[in-house]
Amino acid sequence: MLALAAARFAYGTGAGWIGAGIVGLVAGAASFGILTVLFATLRAPILRIALALIFAAPAAVAGYALVHGVTAEAVPSPVWRQIFCLAGGALVGAAAAMRLAASAASQS
């Protein structure tokens, strides 16, 4: 999400499509690297949980949006569509958090 915000800012200030893409890639890579190093070095459980949520929240939003797009025409009931979307977002967010925890455990 930080990369998207940086890319939109760069495009809005006149960087063009290519410049905005480069800014977004650099911002995304830098934020990922910084947060990964912080997750690997911090030992306080509450801080590690907060960092895991920072990683997992955009993944959960993407999972929700993906399931919503897939089920928009397939599921006629808006209640069931919402249930499926929430379940998809929760599963994708949990998978992202588990992958982060597994990679941190293998590094230490």
C-alpha positions in Angstrom: 0.0 0.0 0.0 2.9 2.3 0.7 4.3 1.6 -2.8 0.9 2.4 -4.3 0.7 5.7 -2.4 4.2 6.7 -3.4 3.6 5.9 -7.0 0.3 7.9 -7.0 2.2 10.8 -5.4 5.0 10.6 -7.9 2.5 10.5 -10.8 0.5 13.4 -9.4 3.6 15.5 -9.1 4.5 15.0 -12.8 6.8 11.9 -12.8 4.9 10.2 -15.6 4.0 6.5 -15.8 7.5 5.2 -15.9 8.8 7.4 -13.1 5.8 6.6 -10.9 6.4 2.9 -11.5 10.0 3.2 -10.5 9.2 5.2 -7.4 6.5 2.6 -6.4 8.9 -0.3 -6.9 11.7 1.4 -4.9 9.3 2.4 -2.1 7.8 -1.1 -2.0 11.1 -2.8 -1.9 12.5 -0.5 0.7 9.5 -0.8 3.0 9.5 -4.6 2.6 13.2 -4.7 3.5 12.9 -2.5 6.5 9.9 -4.3 7.9 11.5 -7.7 7.3 14.7 -6.7 9.1 12.6 -5.2 12.0 10.6 -8.4 12.2 13.7 -10.5 12.4 15.5 -8.3 15.0 12.6 -7.4 17.3 12.0 -9.8 20.2 9.0 -8.1 21.9 5.9 -10.2 21.0 3.6 -7.2 20.8 5.9 -5.4 18.3 6.2 -8.6 16.2 2.5 -8.9 16.1 2.1 -5.3 15.1 4.6 -5.8 12.2 2.9 -9.0 11.2 -0.4 -7.1 11.0 1.2 -4.4 8.9 2.3 -7.1 6.4 -0.9 -9.1 6.5 -3.5 -6.2 6.2 -2.8 -5.4 2.6 -2.8 -9.1 1.7 -6.2 -9.4 3.5 -7.6 -6.5 1.5 -6.3 -8.0 -1.7 -7.9 -11.4 -0.8 -11.2 -9.7 -0.1 -11.1 -7.8 -3.4 -10.2 -10.9 -5.3 -13.0 -13.0 -3.9 -15.5 -10.1 -4.4 -14.4 -9.9 -8.1 -14.8 -13.6 -8.6 -18.1 -13.9 -6.9 -19.7 -10.7 -8.1 -21.7 -12.5 -10.8 -21.6 -16.0 -9.4 -23.2 -15.5 -6.0 -26.6 -13.8 -6.2 -27.1 -13.2 -2.5 -25.2 -10.2 -1.2 -25.1 -11.7 2.3 -23.3 -14.9 1.1 -21.0 -12.9 -1.2 -20.0 -10.8 1.8 -19.4 -13.9 3.9 -17.2 -15.4 1.1 -15.3 -12.2 0.7 -14.6 -11.9 4.5 -13.5 -15.5 4.6 -11.2 -15.1 1.6 -9.7 -12.0 3.1 -9.1 -13.6 6.4 -7.5 -16.7 4.8 -5.2 -14.7 2.6 -4.2 -12.4 5.5 -3.6 -15.4 7.8 -1.5 -17.1 5.1 0.6 -13.9 4.7 1.2 -13.7 8.5 2.1 -17.4 8.6 4.6 -17.1 5.8 6.2 -14.2 7.5 6.4 -16.1 10.8 7.8 -19.1 9.0 10.5 -17.1 7.2 11.5 -15.4 10.5 11.7 -18.7 12.3 14.0 -20.2 9.6 16.3 -17.2 9.8 16.8 -17.5 13.5 
